[in-house]
Amino acid sequence: MKKLLRQLLESYKLLTEEDIQIILDNSNVQQFKRGTMLLKEGQVAKECYSVLKGCVREFYIVDGEEKTTAIFTEGQAVNSFTSSTQNAPSKHYLVCAEDCVLTIGTEQLEEEMCRRIPRLENIIRTEVEKETGKAQDEFAFFKTSTPEQRYLRLIESRSELFQRIPQHQIASYLGITPESLSRIRKRIFSSKTIN
């Protein structure tokens, strides 16, 4: 399992072999079965994760219905920033949508690693800023696009999700009903067969 973590760490060019070994020696890497709840609404997040293998889904329950708001796959960090930084109860759930291999981090571990590897703090800040920028762009696109545009963008950028996540959860992630997703797919398929 640590081999997967090594591959991820080697993608950060600022880390030396010694840095990578320190992180590997101090990392908590675990396997989780599909359906494992990592965080429930009402719990305070004490841990963060990085997906080495598998898929984690974030969802809210609104009027008794699950609303998927994020899907995290290999190489992505999974955090509940509002809950962890404000020590507040989470408003969402995090669940393993597939069997997963995840790193588990804590604030204390991050502080210790940054103390031992000072450049790590800069790497973490850069990654958080990059992910925040992506999240802002995704939110803006979601608010300004049609369901069909969101569907087409998901096919372009993350087509593997259609084989990994049930269609009703994909529909929820796109902000539409499963029936609307079916109609969009039919319409797109029909227009491609006509052309």
C-alpha positions in Angstrom: 0.0 0.0 0.0 2.9 2.4 0.7 4.0 1.8 -2.9 0.9 3.8 -4.0 1.9 6.6 -1.6 5.4 6.6 -2.8 4.2 7.1 -6.4 2.1 10.1 -5.3 4.9 11.6 -3.3 7.4 11.3 -6.2 5.1 13.5 -8.3 6.1 16.4 -6.0 9.4 17.5 -7.4 10.4 19.5 -4.4 10.6 16.5 -2.1 13.9 14.7 -1.8 14.3 10.9 -1.4 15.0 11.6 2.3 11.7 13.6 2.6 9.7 10.9 0.9 11.1 8.3 3.3 10.3 10.4 6.4 6.7 10.8 5.1 6.4 7.0 4.3 7.7 6.0 7.7 5.2 8.3 9.5 2.2 7.8 7.2 -1.0 6.0 8.2 -2.2 4.1 5.1 -5.3 2.0 5.4 -7.7 0.0 3.3 -11.5 0.7 3.6 -14.4 -1.4 2.2 -17.0 0.1 -0.1 -19.7 1.7 2.0 -17.4 2.7 4.9 -18.5 6.0 6.4 -15.5 8.2 7.0 -17.5 11.1 8.3 -21.1 11.5 9.3 -23.3 14.6 9.6 -22.9 15.9 13.1 -19.4 14.6 13.7 -16.5 16.9 14.0 -13.8 16.1 11.4 -10.5 15.1 13.1 -8.9 13.4 10.1 -8.2 14.2 6.5 -7.5 11.7 3.7 -5.8 11.4 0.5 -7.1 8.9 -2.1 -4.4 6.5 -3.2 -6.9 4.0 -4.8 -10.6 4.1 -5.0 -13.3 6.7 -4.8 -14.8 8.8 -1.9 -18.2 10.5 -2.2 -19.3 13.6 -0.3 -23.0 14.1 0.1 -25.6 16.0 2.1 -29.1 14.7 3.1 -31.7 17.2 2.0 -35.4 16.4 2.7 -34.4 12.8 3.2 -32.6 12.6 -0.1 -28.8 12.2 -0.7 -27.3 15.1 -2.7 -23.8 14.3 -4.0 -21.6 17.4 -3.9 -18.1 15.9 -4.6 -16.4 12.8 -5.8 -12.8 12.3 -4.9 -10.6 9.8 -6.8 -6.9 8.9 -7.0 -4.5 11.7 -6.1 -7.1 13.9 -4.5 -7.3 15.1 -0.9 -10.5 14.6 1.0 -11.0 17.2 3.8 -13.9 18.7 5.7 -12.3 22.1 6.2 -15.2 23.9 7.9 -15.7 21.1 10.4 -12.0 20.6 11.2 -10.8 24.2 11.3 -13.8 25.5 13.2 -14.2 22.4 15.3 -17.9 22.4 14.2 -20.2 19.5 13.4 -20.0 18.4 9.8 -23.0 19.1 7.6 -22.1 16.4 5.2 -21.1 12.8 4.9 -18.0 11.2 3.4 -18.4 7.6 2.2 -16.1 5.1 0.4 -17.9 4.7 -3.0 -15.5 1.8 -3.8 -13.0 -0.2 -1.9 -10.3 2.4 -1.1 -6.7 2.8 0.0 -6.4 6.1 1.8 -3.8 8.0 3.8 -5.1 9.3 7.1 -3.8 12.5 8.3 -4.3 14.6 11.4 -3.4 18.2 12.3 -0.8 16.9 14.7 0.8 14.7 12.0 0.8 17.5 9.5 2.5 19.8 12.0 5.1 17.2 12.9 5.9 16.5 9.2 6.2 20.3 8.4 8.6 20.7 11.4 10.7 17.8 10.1 10.4 18.8 6.4 10.1 22.6 6.3 9.5 22.8 2.5 6.4 20.6 3.0 4.4 23.5 4.4 4.9 25.4 1.1 3.9 22.3 -0.9 0.7 21.8 1.1 -0.2 25.5 0.8 0.4 25.4 -3.0 -1.8 22.3 -3.3 -4.6 23.8 -1.1 -4.5 27.0 -3.2 -4.6 24.9 -6.4 -7.6 22.8 -5.2 -9.4 25.9 -3.9 -9.0 27.5 -7.4 -10.4 24.4 -9.0 -13.3 24.3 -6.6 -14.1 28.0 -7.4 -14.0 27.3 -11.1 -16.2 24.2 -10.8 -18.7 26.1 -8.6 -18.9 29.0 -11.1 -19.3 26.6 -14.0 -22.0 24.7 -12.1 -23.9 28.0 -11.5 -23.6 29.3 -15.0 -24.1 26.2 -17.1 -26.9 24.0 -18.3 -27.3 20.4 -17.1 -26.3 19.3 -20.6 -23.1 21.4 -20.5 -22.3 20.0 -17.0 -22.8 16.4 -18.4 -20.6 17.0 -21.4 -17.9 18.6 -19.2 -18.0 15.6 -16.9 -17.6 13.2 -19.8 -14.6 15.2 -21.1 -12.9 15.7 -17.7 -13.8 12.6 -15.6 -15.4 10.0 -17.9 -14.3 7.2 -15.7 -16.8 8.2 -13.0 -19.6 6.8 -15.2 -18.2 3.3 -14.7 -17.4 3.9 -11.0 -20.5 5.7 -9.6 -24.2 4.7 -9.9 -26.1 6.8 -12.4 -28.5 8.3 -9.8 -25.4 9.6 -7.9 -24.0 11.0 -11.1 -27.3 12.7 -11.7 -27.3 14.2 -8.2 -23.7 15.4 -8.7 -24.8 17.2 -11.9 -27.8 18.7 -10.0 -30.5 16.9 -12.0 -32.8 13.9 -11.6 -31.9 10.5 -13.0 -34.7 10.9 -15.5 -33.2 14.2 -16.8 -29.8 12.5 -17.1 -31.4 9.8 -19.2 -33.1 12.3 -21.5 -29.8 14.3 -21.9 -27.9 11.1 -22.8 -30.6 10.1 -25.3 -30.6 13.6 -26.9 -26.8 13.6 -27.2 -26.7 10.1 -28.5 -29.5 10.9 -31.1 -27.7 14.0 -32.3 -24.4 12.0 -32.8 -26.1 9.3 -34.8 -27.8 11.9 -37.0 -24.5 13.6 -37.8 
